[in-house]
Amino acid sequence: MERIPSVDLSDFLSDNADRKQQFVNEIGKAYEEIGFVALKGHFLSDSLIKNLYDEIKNFFDLPEDVKSGYEIKGIGGQRGYTSFGKEHAKGKKEGDLKEFWHFGQYVSEDDNLSEVYPDNVEVKELPEFNNVGETTYKMLEKTAKYVLRALAIHLNLEETYFDNYIRNGNSILRPIHYPPIKTAPKNAERAAAHGDINLITLLMGAQGKGLQVQNHNGTWIDAMAEPDELMINVGDMLSRHTNNKLKSTIHRVVNPPKELWGTSRYSIPFFMHPISEMKLDVLDSCIDENNPKQFDDITAGEFLHERLIELGLIKK
């Protein structure tokens, strides 16, 4: 596969059974073959997207000493600010050329999870920053719910199979700033080659060159969305749960050509995580004599903890 397929969520949401099934077939095929789709018909309005970009640019333009005041120790970067170069890809020593912010779950009707999840961090210098972040989080979470419903049908599961696992899930909205490059990086990229940890990732900001996906021939292909599209990919949790039937594909954000080093890049992924108790045990329907079970039993919480250690965000 040499390009990222495009699908339209409005087909799945329509009252037409044929259109709904066509969406299921298209996204299922894409996720089995390359693990990425570009998706139209999501729940983000143009005005919300503009407001979000305005607010995150305002945040990353704040003085370094102000931003660093929002870097919260002891929570593995789960909320608030993470400064430049702190995170690295699994197996890499060099930090990625980025800084980022994390919005987390807005828990409803679950006092236990309200105590477990860290609080979201309020940016007092920007009164609209947190409001826009919360609205975006909820619209992306809603979009992700319907994508997972389509995948449940594709996997011959009950359509709402994932619903209770993702309600109040440990999902993260991550606005990222890749600052201008001032000197030639030594073995560092804006985001080194990696797979995502979670169930699925919904990415805003893939409209320009930079994001690349490795197809199953080992070839890197550009992943560029249209202005009205999100890029959505399978994460390692979903790949593991489906015995690698749905592919978590290695991807990266490459450094721009030298003439563009002076420019910033912004991207905003939403990492859809389930609740920590979800068992990622391989689905029985994804095991047969030609595809024996590839992964040990583990919960989502245990898997996340392992990966955050590998990424350098928490210590053993």
Residue pairs with C-beta under 8 A, 6 or more apart in sequence:
1 33
1 34
1 215
1 216
1 221
2 215
2 219
2 221
3 221
4 30
4 34
4 36
4 37
4 38
4 213
4 221
4 223
4 224
4 225
4 231
5 26
5 29
5 30
5 34
5 36
5 37
5 38
6 37
6 38
6 39
6 40
6 226
6 229
7 23
7 26
7 27
7 30
7 37
7 38
7 39
7 40
8 23
8 39
8 40
8 41
9 23
9 39
9 40
9 41
9 42
9 143
9 146
9 147
10 40
10 41
11 19
11 20
11 22
11 23
11 41
12 19
12 20
12 23
12 24
12 146
12 149
12 150
13 20
13 41
13 146
14 20
23 150
24 150
24 153
24 154
25 154
26 37
27 37
27 147
27 150
27 151
27 154
28 150
28 151
28 154
28 246
30 36
30 37
31 37
31 151
31 154
31 234
31 246
31 247
32 245
32 246
32 247
33 216
33 247
34 213
34 215
34 216
34 247
34 249
35 213
35 233
35 234
35 239
35 246
35 247
35 248
35 249
36 213
36 223
36 231
36 232
36 233
36 234
36 249
36 251
37 231
37 232
37 233
38 206
38 223
38 225
38 226
38 229
38 230
38 231
38 232
39 143
39 147
39 202
39 229
39 230
39 231
39 232
40 226
40 228
40 229
42 139
42 140
42 143
42 202
42 230
43 139
43 140
43 142
43 143
44 136
44 139
44 140
44 143
44 204
44 230
48 132
48 135
48 136
48 139
49 204
51 128
51 132
52 132
52 133
52 136
52 175
52 204
52 268
53 266
55 126
55 128
55 129
55 132
55 133
56 101
56 129
56 175
56 177
56 266
56 268
57 266
58 126
58 129
59 67
59 101
59 123
59 126
59 129
59 175
60 67
60 99
60 177
60 179
60 264
60 266
62 125
66 125
67 81
67 83
67 99
68 81
68 83
70 80
70 81
70 101
70 121
70 123
71 80
71 81
71 82
71 83
72 79
72 80
72 81
72 118
72 121
75 118
76 308
76 313
76 314
77 86
77 87
77 102
77 313
78 102
78 104
78 117
78 118
78 172
79 102
79 103
79 104
79 118
79 119
79 120
79 121
80 101
80 102
80 121
81 99
81 100
81 101
81 121
82 99
82 100
82 101
82 102
82 313
83 99
84 95
84 97
84 98
84 99
84 179
85 95
85 96
85 97
85 98
85 188
86 95
86 312
86 313
87 95
87 96
87 98
87 100
87 311
87 312
87 313
88 94
88 95
88 96
88 192
88 311
88 312
89 96
89 191
89 192
89 193
89 194
89 311
90 194
90 307
90 310
90 311
91 310
92 192
94 185
94 186
94 187
94 188
94 192
95 188
95 312
96 188
96 189
96 190
96 191
96 192
97 178
97 179
97 181
97 185
97 188
97 189
97 190
97 191
97 255
98 176
98 177
98 178
98 179
98 190
98 191
99 176
99 177
99 179
100 174
100 175
100 176
100 177
101 174
101 175
102 172
102 173
102 174
103 120
103 130
103 133
103 134
103 136
103 137
103 172
103 173
103 174
104 117
104 118
104 120
104 170
104 171
104 172
104 173
105 113
105 117
105 168
105 169
105 170
105 171
106 120
106 134
106 137
106 138
107 113
107 114
107 117
107 168
108 168
110 168
113 168
113 275
117 170
120 130
120 133
120 134
122 130
123 129
123 130
133 173
133 175
136 173
136 268
137 171
137 173
137 270
140 173
140 202
140 270
141 166
141 171
141 270
141 272
143 202
143 230
144 166
144 171
144 199
144 200
144 202
144 232
144 270
144 272
145 162
145 163
145 166
147 200
147 202
147 232
148 162
148 163
148 166
148 199
148 200
148 272
149 159
149 160
149 162
149 163
151 162
151 238
151 246
152 158
152 159
152 160
152 161
152 162
153 159
155 161
155 242
155 245
155 246
155 283
155 285
155 286
156 285
157 283
157 285
162 199
162 274
165 274
165 275
165 278
165 300
166 199
166 272
166 273
166 274
166 275
167 275
168 275
169 272
169 273
169 274
169 275
170 273
170 274
170 275
170 276
170 300
170 301
170 304
171 198
171 270
171 271
171 272
171 273
172 270
172 271
172 273
173 268
173 269
173 270
173 271
174 268
174 269
174 270
174 271
175 266
175 268
176 191
176 205
176 266
176 267
176 268
176 269
177 264
177 265
177 266
178 190
178 191
178 253
178 264
178 265
178 266
178 267
179 264
180 261
180 262
180 263
180 264
181 255
181 256
181 261
181 262
182 261
185 255
189 252
189 253
189 254
189 255
190 210
190 253
190 254
190 255
190 265
191 252
191 253
192 252
193 214
193 250
193 251
193 252
194 250
194 251
194 252
195 235
195 236
195 239
195 248
195 249
195 250
195 251
196 233
196 235
196 236
196 248
196 269
196 271
197 235
197 236
197 237
197 271
197 273
197 303
197 304
197 307
198 235
198 236
198 237
198 238
198 271
198 272
198 273
199 234
199 235
199 237
199 238
199 272
199 273
199 274
200 232
200 233
200 234
200 235
200 238
200 272
201 232
201 233
201 235
201 269
201 270
201 271
201 272
202 230
202 231
202 232
202 269
202 270
202 272
203 211
203 225
203 230
203 231
203 232
203 233
203 267
203 268
203 269
203 270
204 230
204 267
204 268
204 269
204 270
205 265
205 266
205 267
205 268
206 223
206 224
206 225
206 229
206 230
206 231
206 267
207 224
207 225
207 226
207 227
208 224
208 265
209 222
209 224
209 256
210 253
210 254
210 256
210 265
211 222
211 223
211 224
211 231
211 251
211 252
211 253
211 267
212 220
212 221
212 222
212 223
212 251
212 252
212 253
212 254
213 220
213 221
213 223
213 233
213 249
213 250
213 251
214 220
214 221
214 249
214 250
214 251
215 221
215 249
216 247
220 252
223 231
223 251
225 231
233 248
233 249
233 251
234 246
234 247
234 248
234 249
235 248
235 271
235 272
236 248
236 303
236 307
237 273
237 274
237 280
237 300
237 303
238 246
238 248
239 246
239 247
239 248
240 280
240 282
240 295
240 298
240 303
241 280
241 281
241 282
241 283
242 282
242 283
242 286
243 282
243 283
243 286
243 287
243 291
243 293
243 294
243 295
244 294
245 286
245 291
253 265
253 267
255 261
256 263
256 265
273 300
273 304
274 300
275 300
276 299
276 300
276 301
276 304
277 299
277 300
277 301
278 299
278 300
279 297
279 298
279 299
279 300
280 295
280 297
280 298
280 299
280 300
280 303
281 297
281 298
282 293
282 294
282 295
287 293
305 314
308 314
309 315
309 316
